[in-house]
Amino acid sequence: MGKADASLVASSFKEAGANVPADLKSVYEKNEEAFKTFSTGLTSFYKEFTREEREEKQKTKKEIDRANNQSFGLNNDAIFKATQERLKFLRGKLQDKNIDEIEKQKLNREITRVANLGTDGNEFYNSVLNNSSNILFEDLETNKTFNNLLSDINNNTNVSNVRYDEDKKDYVFGEGEGSITLSELKNKIGFSNIQVATNVNKSITKIGGSKKGMYPTVTDAISQVYNDLNRELKNPNDILSAYEDKNFLGMDTFSVKDLLENRGTSDLSKELYDELRKLDLNADGLVDDKDATFLTPKNYKALVDQINSDSQLKKEVISRTVGAISGSHSFAANQRNNASTIVEEEENKNKFGLDAGTRYFTMGADQNYARIYGRDIENAVETFKSVQDKGSGIFTGYDKVPYKLSKGKWKQWDSETEEFDIEANATAIFTNLGWTNNPKIMEYLKVKGMDYDGDGIIDAAPKKPIEFTTY
């Protein structure tokens, strides 16, 4: 969950612990070896569980196909009987002359609500039939219960043991702790909503293509994806859909459900495993080797089931997991894209590291604020070098000041005497033209044995580099 939050794991396991010990103490002395053993058992455990899921989904398809062909709706004698018995009981109480007006109003509201249960059930049933190709179940038991209900409707039986529960004020299916109301069943069944992943993938793609610096660290990208996904998960259906969606970019076609069940290459199951190793699993007040023997695939599944059954906890796990994986994916893409942009920019530069079309500075008022581009600097450098290599000649840069090189000495043009009689040197020329802060230009123009600053001493290279401003 990047990384798994110990408080989430601890609170979930407290609710979920199956507490089935296994004699694995010797294995847990080495963490990597321990996880390898644990992971092998977990993969085998979920392989069998996945087989059951696949079989139940096949039953669902078969029963839905039958229901579509028969078009019986939610008609079932057991459901009808449970409804009528409850209505008969309520109407009988309504006939009692000893009840007051307030009690009569309550009974009438209850009669209306019970009567509407059939309508609500029909709407739910029809929505499943109309969107059966996208149906999702929160867990295997929900799928089994729904299949029993479908079978009862198709065969007019009561395998699901449907009845009306006065306390829960709803139809109830199943037995004992495994019983579930119609309202609970509806909340555990949903439909794929590709829009969630579609919207989040737009954000992931945007991060990957953003300018350098917009997401300075991988944490920034992860937080962006986390927040965007969290906003998309508005209701239980969105959460259930995202939990099983294999289309989030960077997830390698695995869903969060897959990763929790130890499929794929994510470290999610390893993170949960590491956090479980830190917990007092046997509730003896100590975290020791005894707790390690309770870290079994069955207990791990109990933890995952608890996450799956808590909609808000599942939302958090989804957002953290996709945020960590897809956020890292988008950040890596951003780094690659910006690296290629830098390469392209470098390829467009000349040998002095200047882009021909980029304006590097602007001259003063006496030069009419001439804009100096990369091509202007390159041309001036080449002209200067040709004069320098020849050993004599006149050079005029983009500052419009003429210089003459003769016998190894530079002289500047004097507009009053109209002669080259002002003492000059290469360093002054370079400074006036803004070249001294460009090492590539300085290296290119370096001439062994030249007196750059006119002090009578041979210099290895120009001195005192002065920076100029790029506009």
C-alpha positions as CSV (number, residue, x, y, z in Angstrom):
1,M,0.0,0.0,0.0
2,G,3.2,1.9,-0.3
3,K,4.1,1.1,2.5
4,A,1.4,-0.9,4.2
5,D,0.1,1.1,7.2
6,A,0.6,-0.8,10.4
7,S,-2.4,0.7,12.1
8,L,-4.7,-0.4,9.2
9,V,-3.3,-3.9,9.3
10,A,-3.5,-4.2,13.1
11,S,-7.1,-3.0,13.3
12,S,-8.2,-5.2,10.4
13,F,-6.5,-8.3,11.8
14,K,-8.0,-7.7,15.2
15,E,-11.4,-8.0,13.6
16,A,-10.4,-10.8,11.2
17,G,-8.0,-13.1,12.8
18,A,-8.8,-16.8,12.2
19,N,-6.0,-17.7,14.7
20,V,-5.1,-21.0,13.2
21,P,-1.6,-21.8,14.2
22,A,1.0,-23.7,12.2
23,D,4.4,-25.1,13.2
24,L,6.6,-22.7,11.2
25,K,8.8,-21.4,14.0
26,S,12.1,-22.5,12.5
27,V,11.2,-21.0,9.1
28,Y,10.6,-17.5,10.5
29,E,14.2,-17.1,11.7
30,K,15.0,-15.8,8.2
31,N,12.6,-13.3,6.8
32,E,13.1,-13.9,3.1
33,E,13.0,-17.7,3.5
34,A,9.9,-17.2,5.7
35,F,8.1,-15.1,3.1
36,K,9.0,-17.6,0.3
37,T,7.4,-20.4,2.3
38,F,4.4,-18.2,3.2
39,S,4.0,-17.0,-0.4
40,T,4.0,-20.5,-1.8
41,G,1.3,-21.6,0.7
42,L,-0.7,-18.4,0.0
43,T,-0.5,-19.0,-3.8
44,S,-1.7,-22.5,-3.4
45,F,-4.4,-21.4,-1.0
46,Y,-5.7,-18.7,-3.4
47,K,-5.4,-21.0,-6.4
48,E,-8.1,-23.3,-4.9
49,F,-10.1,-20.3,-3.8
50,T,-10.0,-18.8,-7.3
51,R,-11.2,-22.1,-8.7
52,E,-14.3,-21.9,-6.5
53,E,-14.8,-18.3,-7.6
54,R,-14.6,-19.3,-11.3
55,E,-17.1,-22.1,-10.8
56,E,-19.6,-19.8,-9.0
57,K,-19.4,-17.2,-11.7
58,Q,-20.1,-19.9,-14.3
59,K,-23.2,-20.9,-12.3
60,T,-24.2,-17.2,-12.2
61,K,-24.0,-16.9,-16.0
62,K,-26.0,-20.2,-16.4
63,E,-28.7,-19.1,-14.0
64,I,-29.0,-15.6,-15.5
65,D,-29.3,-17.0,-19.0
66,R,-32.2,-19.2,-17.7
67,A,-33.8,-16.2,-16.0
68,N,-33.6,-14.1,-19.2
69,N,-35.2,-16.9,-21.2
70,Q,-38.0,-17.5,-18.6
71,S,-38.6,-13.8,-17.8
72,F,-40.3,-14.7,-14.5
73,G,-39.0,-11.6,-12.7
74,L,-38.6,-12.0,-8.9
75,N,-41.6,-14.3,-8.7
76,N,-41.1,-17.0,-6.2
77,D,-43.6,-18.7,-3.9
78,A,-41.3,-18.5,-0.8
79,I,-40.8,-14.8,-1.3
80,F,-44.4,-14.2,-2.0
81,K,-45.4,-16.3,1.1
82,A,-43.0,-14.4,3.4
83,T,-44.4,-11.1,2.2
84,Q,-48.0,-12.1,2.5
85,E,-47.5,-13.6,6.0
86,R,-46.0,-10.3,7.2
87,L,-48.7,-8.2,5.6
88,K,-51.4,-10.4,7.1
89,F,-49.8,-10.0,10.5
90,L,-49.6,-6.2,10.2
91,R,-53.2,-5.8,8.9
92,G,-54.4,-8.0,11.7
93,K,-52.8,-5.7,14.3
94,L,-54.3,-2.8,12.5
95,Q,-57.8,-4.2,13.2
96,D,-57.2,-4.1,16.9
97,K,-59.6,-1.5,18.3
98,N,-57.4,-0.8,21.3
99,I,-54.5,0.7,19.4
100,D,-54.2,4.5,19.2
101,E,-53.8,6.7,16.2
102,I,-50.0,6.9,16.4
103,E,-49.7,3.1,16.4
104,K,-52.0,2.9,13.4
105,Q,-49.8,5.4,11.5
106,K,-46.7,3.2,12.3
107,L,-48.5,0.1,11.1
108,N,-49.6,1.7,7.9
109,R,-46.1,2.9,7.2
110,E,-44.8,-0.6,7.9
111,I,-47.4,-2.1,5.6
112,T,-46.4,0.3,2.8
113,R,-42.7,-0.5,3.4
114,V,-43.2,-4.3,3.3
115,A,-45.3,-4.0,0.1
116,N,-42.6,-2.0,-1.5
117,L,-39.9,-4.6,-0.7
118,G,-41.2,-6.6,-3.6
119,T,-40.9,-3.6,-5.9
120,D,-37.4,-2.8,-4.7
121,G,-36.4,-6.5,-5.1
122,N,-37.8,-6.5,-8.7
123,E,-35.8,-3.4,-9.6
124,F,-32.6,-4.9,-8.2
125,Y,-33.2,-8.2,-9.9
126,N,-33.9,-6.6,-13.2
127,S,-30.9,-4.4,-13.0
128,V,-28.7,-7.5,-12.5
129,L,-30.3,-9.2,-15.6
130,N,-29.9,-6.1,-17.7
131,N,-26.2,-5.6,-16.8
132,S,-25.2,-9.2,-16.1
133,S,-22.0,-9.0,-18.2
134,N,-20.6,-6.4,-15.8
135,I,-21.7,-8.0,-12.5
136,L,-19.3,-8.0,-9.6
137,F,-19.5,-9.7,-6.2
138,E,-17.8,-8.5,-3.1
139,D,-16.8,-12.0,-2.1
140,L,-17.3,-15.7,-2.9
141,E,-20.1,-16.1,-0.2
142,T,-22.1,-13.2,-1.8
143,N,-21.8,-14.9,-5.2
144,K,-23.0,-18.2,-3.7
145,T,-26.0,-16.6,-1.9
146,F,-27.0,-14.8,-5.1
147,N,-26.7,-18.0,-7.1
148,N,-29.0,-19.7,-4.6
149,L,-31.5,-16.9,-5.0
150,L,-31.3,-17.1,-8.8
151,S,-31.8,-20.8,-8.7
152,D,-34.8,-20.4,-6.3
153,I,-36.4,-17.9,-8.7
154,N,-35.8,-20.1,-11.8
155,N,-37.0,-23.3,-10.1
156,N,-39.5,-21.8,-7.6
157,T,-37.7,-23.4,-4.7
158,N,-36.3,-22.1,-1.4
159,V,-32.7,-23.3,-1.2
160,S,-31.7,-19.9,0.0
161,N,-34.1,-20.1,2.9
162,V,-35.7,-16.7,2.3
163,R,-37.9,-15.3,5.0
164,Y,-38.9,-11.9,6.5
165,D,-37.0,-10.8,9.5
166,E,-39.1,-8.6,11.8
167,D,-36.1,-7.1,13.6
168,K,-34.1,-6.3,10.4
169,K,-37.3,-5.4,8.6
170,D,-36.1,-7.0,5.4
171,Y,-35.9,-10.3,3.6
172,V,-33.2,-12.6,4.9
173,F,-31.3,-15.3,3.1
174,G,-29.1,-18.1,4.4
175,E,-28.5,-19.5,7.9
176,G,-26.9,-18.4,11.1
177,E,-23.8,-16.2,10.8
178,G,-23.9,-16.6,7.1
179,S,-27.3,-15.0,6.8
180,I,-27.7,-11.8,4.9
181,T,-30.5,-9.3,4.2
182,L,-31.6,-8.2,0.8
183,S,-30.3,-4.7,1.4
184,E,-26.9,-6.1,2.4
185,L,-26.8,-8.4,-0.6
186,K,-27.5,-5.4,-2.9
187,N,-24.6,-3.5,-1.3
188,K,-22.3,-6.5,-1.9
189,I,-23.2,-6.7,-5.6
190,G,-22.1,-4.1,-8.1
191,F,-21.2,-3.5,-11.7
192,S,-18.0,-2.6,-13.5
193,N,-17.5,1.1,-13.9
194,I,-14.7,1.7,-16.4
195,Q,-15.1,5.5,-16.0
196,V,-13.1,5.4,-12.7
197,A,-10.0,3.9,-14.2
198,T,-10.5,6.1,-17.4
199,N,-10.5,9.3,-15.4
200,V,-7.6,8.3,-13.2
201,N,-5.6,7.2,-16.2
202,K,-6.0,10.7,-17.7
203,S,-4.3,12.0,-14.5
204,I,-1.5,9.4,-14.7
205,T,-0.9,10.2,-18.4
206,K,-0.9,14.0,-17.6
207,I,1.8,13.5,-14.9
208,G,3.9,11.5,-17.3
209,G,3.7,14.2,-19.9
210,S,4.1,17.2,-17.6
211,K,7.0,19.7,-17.7
212,K,10.1,19.0,-15.7
213,G,9.7,20.2,-12.1
214,M,5.9,20.0,-11.9
215,Y,6.3,16.8,-9.9
216,P,9.8,17.1,-8.4
217,T,9.7,13.8,-6.5
218,V,8.0,10.4,-6.9
219,T,6.0,11.2,-3.7
220,D,4.4,14.2,-5.5
221,A,3.2,11.9,-8.3
222,I,2.0,9.3,-5.9
223,S,0.0,11.8,-3.9
224,Q,-1.6,13.2,-7.0
225,V,-2.8,9.8,-8.2
226,Y,-3.9,8.9,-4.7
227,N,-6.0,12.1,-4.4
228,D,-7.5,11.8,-7.9
229,L,-8.5,8.2,-7.3
230,N,-9.9,8.9,-3.8
231,R,-12.2,11.5,-5.3
232,E,-13.5,9.1,-7.9
233,L,-14.5,6.5,-5.4
234,K,-17.8,8.1,-4.5
235,N,-20.0,5.1,-3.5
236,P,-19.7,1.3,-2.8
237,N,-20.1,0.4,-6.4
238,D,-17.2,2.6,-7.5
239,I,-15.1,1.0,-4.7
240,L,-16.0,-2.5,-5.7
241,S,-15.4,-1.8,-9.3
242,A,-12.0,-0.2,-8.7
243,Y,-11.0,-3.1,-6.5
244,E,-11.3,-5.5,-9.4
245,D,-10.3,-3.2,-12.2
246,K,-7.3,-4.4,-14.2
247,N,-7.0,-1.3,-16.3
248,F,-5.1,1.2,-14.2
249,L,-1.9,2.3,-16.0
250,G,1.2,0.9,-14.5
251,M,-0.5,-2.0,-12.8
252,D,0.4,-4.5,-15.5
253,T,-3.2,-5.7,-16.0
254,F,-3.5,-6.7,-12.3
255,S,-6.2,-5.4,-10.0
256,V,-5.7,-4.5,-6.4
257,K,-7.7,-7.7,-5.6
258,D,-5.1,-9.7,-7.6
259,L,-2.2,-8.1,-5.7
260,L,-3.8,-8.7,-2.3
261,E,-4.2,-12.4,-3.3
262,N,-0.5,-12.7,-4.1
263,R,-0.8,-12.5,-7.9
264,G,1.4,-10.2,-10.0
265,T,4.8,-8.7,-9.2
266,S,3.7,-6.1,-6.6
267,D,5.1,-6.1,-3.1
268,L,1.7,-5.6,-1.6
269,S,1.3,-9.1,-0.1
270,K,4.9,-8.9,1.2
271,E,4.1,-5.5,2.9
272,L,1.1,-7.0,4.6
273,Y,3.1,-10.0,5.6
274,D,5.9,-7.8,7.1
275,E,3.3,-5.8,9.1
276,L,1.6,-8.9,10.3
277,R,4.9,-10.2,11.7
278,K,5.1,-7.1,13.9
279,L,1.7,-7.8,15.6
280,D,0.7,-9.7,18.7
281,L,-1.4,-12.2,16.7
282,N,-2.1,-14.6,19.6
283,A,-3.0,-11.7,22.0
284,D,-0.7,-12.8,24.8
285,G,0.8,-9.3,25.2
286,L,4.1,-10.1,23.5
287,V,5.3,-10.0,19.9
288,D,7.5,-13.1,19.7
289,D,8.1,-16.4,17.8
290,K,4.8,-17.7,19.0
291,D,3.0,-15.0,17.0
292,A,4.9,-16.1,13.9
293,T,3.2,-19.4,14.0
294,F,-0.2,-17.7,13.5
295,L,0.9,-16.0,10.3
296,T,-0.8,-18.6,8.0
297,P,-2.4,-18.3,4.6
298,K,-5.8,-18.8,6.3
299,N,-5.1,-15.9,8.7
300,Y,-3.8,-13.7,5.8
301,K,-7.0,-14.4,3.8
302,A,-9.0,-13.5,6.9
303,L,-7.2,-10.1,6.9
304,V,-7.9,-9.6,3.2
305,D,-11.6,-10.6,3.7
306,Q,-11.8,-8.0,6.4
307,I,-10.4,-5.3,4.2
308,N,-12.8,-6.4,1.4
309,S,-15.8,-6.2,3.7
310,D,-15.1,-2.7,5.0
311,S,-15.9,-0.3,2.1
312,Q,-14.0,2.6,3.5
313,L,-11.0,0.6,4.4
314,K,-11.0,-1.0,1.0
315,K,-11.2,2.5,-0.6
316,E,-8.1,3.5,1.3
317,V,-6.2,0.3,0.3
318,I,-7.2,0.8,-3.4
319,S,-6.1,4.5,-3.4
320,R,-2.8,3.8,-1.6
321,T,-2.0,0.8,-3.8
322,V,-2.9,2.4,-7.2
323,G,-1.3,5.6,-6.0
324,A,2.0,4.0,-5.1
325,I,2.2,1.8,-8.2
326,S,0.7,4.0,-10.9
327,G,2.1,7.2,-9.3
328,S,5.6,5.7,-9.6
329,H,4.9,4.6,-13.1
330,S,3.8,8.1,-14.1
331,F,6.8,9.7,-12.4
332,A,9.2,7.3,-14.3
333,A,7.5,8.3,-17.6
334,N,7.9,11.9,-16.7
335,Q,11.6,11.5,-16.0
336,R,12.1,9.7,-19.4
337,N,10.1,12.2,-21.3
338,N,11.9,15.2,-19.9
339,A,15.3,13.4,-20.4
340,S,14.5,13.0,-24.1
341,T,13.4,16.7,-24.3
342,I,16.8,17.7,-22.8
343,V,18.6,15.5,-25.4
344,E,16.6,17.1,-28.2
345,E,17.4,20.6,-26.9
346,E,21.1,19.6,-26.7
347,E,21.0,18.3,-30.3
348,N,19.7,21.7,-31.4
349,K,22.5,23.6,-29.8
350,N,25.8,24.6,-31.6
351,K,29.3,23.7,-30.4
352,F,29.2,26.5,-27.9
353,G,26.0,25.2,-26.3
354,L,23.9,28.0,-27.7
355,D,20.6,27.6,-29.5
356,A,20.5,29.6,-32.7
357,G,17.0,31.0,-32.2
358,T,17.3,31.9,-28.5
359,R,17.8,35.5,-27.5
360,Y,20.7,35.6,-25.0
361,F,20.9,39.3,-24.2
362,T,20.0,42.8,-25.4
363,M,22.5,45.6,-26.1
364,G,22.3,49.0,-24.6
365,A,20.6,52.2,-25.9
366,D,23.7,53.2,-27.9
367,Q,23.2,50.0,-29.9
368,N,19.5,50.6,-30.3
369,Y,18.8,47.7,-27.9
370,A,19.8,45.2,-30.5
371,R,18.7,41.6,-29.6
372,I,21.6,39.2,-29.7
373,Y,20.7,35.6,-30.5
374,G,22.7,32.4,-30.5
375,R,23.4,32.6,-34.2
376,D,24.8,36.2,-33.8
377,I,27.2,35.0,-31.1
378,E,28.4,32.0,-33.1
379,N,29.0,34.2,-36.2
380,A,31.0,36.8,-34.2
381,V,33.1,34.1,-32.5
382,E,34.0,32.5,-35.9
383,T,34.9,36.0,-37.3
384,F,37.1,36.8,-34.3
385,K,38.8,33.4,-34.6
386,S,39.5,33.8,-38.3
387,V,41.3,37.2,-37.6
388,Q,43.1,35.7,-34.7
389,D,44.3,32.6,-36.6
390,K,45.5,34.9,-39.5
391,G,47.4,37.0,-37.0
392,S,46.1,40.3,-38.4
393,G,42.9,41.9,-39.5
394,I,39.9,43.9,-38.4
395,F,37.1,42.5,-36.3
396,T,33.8,44.2,-35.5
397,G,31.4,42.4,-33.2
398,Y,27.7,42.9,-32.7
399,D,28.5,45.8,-30.3
400,K,29.6,47.7,-33.5
401,V,33.0,48.5,-32.1
402,P,35.9,47.9,-34.6
403,Y,39.2,46.3,-33.4
404,K,42.4,45.7,-35.3
405,L,44.9,43.0,-34.7
406,S,48.5,43.7,-35.8
407,K,51.8,42.2,-34.6
408,G,50.0,40.4,-31.8
409,K,48.4,43.5,-30.4
410,W,44.8,44.7,-30.4
411,K,43.9,48.3,-31.0
412,Q,40.4,49.8,-30.8
413,W,39.0,52.3,-33.3
414,D,39.0,55.9,-32.1
415,S,36.2,57.9,-33.7
416,E,37.9,61.2,-32.9
417,T,41.3,60.5,-34.5
418,E,39.7,58.0,-36.9
419,E,42.6,55.7,-36.3
420,F,43.1,52.3,-34.4
421,D,45.1,53.9,-31.6
422,I,43.2,52.9,-28.4
423,E,45.0,50.2,-26.5
424,A,42.9,47.0,-26.2
425,N,43.2,43.3,-25.4
426,A,41.3,40.1,-26.1
427,T,39.9,39.9,-22.6
428,A,38.3,43.3,-22.9
429,I,36.8,42.3,-26.3
430,F,35.4,39.1,-24.9
431,T,34.0,40.9,-21.9
432,N,32.2,43.5,-24.0
433,L,30.7,40.8,-26.1
434,G,29.6,38.7,-23.1
435,W,31.7,35.6,-24.0
436,T,33.7,35.3,-20.8
437,N,31.2,33.1,-19.0
438,N,31.1,30.5,-21.8
439,P,33.9,28.0,-21.3
440,K,33.3,26.5,-24.7
441,I,33.9,29.8,-26.4
442,M,37.0,30.5,-24.3
443,E,38.4,27.1,-25.1
444,Y,37.7,27.5,-28.8
445,L,39.5,30.9,-28.9
446,K,42.4,30.0,-26.8
447,V,45.8,30.6,-28.5
448,K,49.0,29.4,-26.9
449,G,51.5,32.2,-26.3
450,M,49.1,35.1,-26.6
451,D,49.0,38.2,-24.3
452,Y,45.3,38.4,-23.7
453,D,45.2,41.2,-21.2
454,G,48.0,43.3,-22.7
455,D,50.2,43.3,-19.6
456,G,53.2,42.1,-21.5
457,I,53.0,38.6,-20.1
458,I,51.9,35.6,-22.2
459,D,48.6,34.1,-20.9
460,A,47.4,30.5,-21.1
461,A,43.8,31.7,-21.5
462,P,41.6,34.8,-21.0
463,K,41.2,35.9,-17.4
464,K,38.5,37.1,-15.1
465,P,35.3,35.6,-16.6
466,I,32.3,37.9,-16.3
467,E,28.8,36.7,-16.5
468,F,26.1,38.3,-18.7
469,T,22.3,38.0,-18.4
470,T,20.1,36.0,-20.7
471,Y,16.7,37.7,-21.4
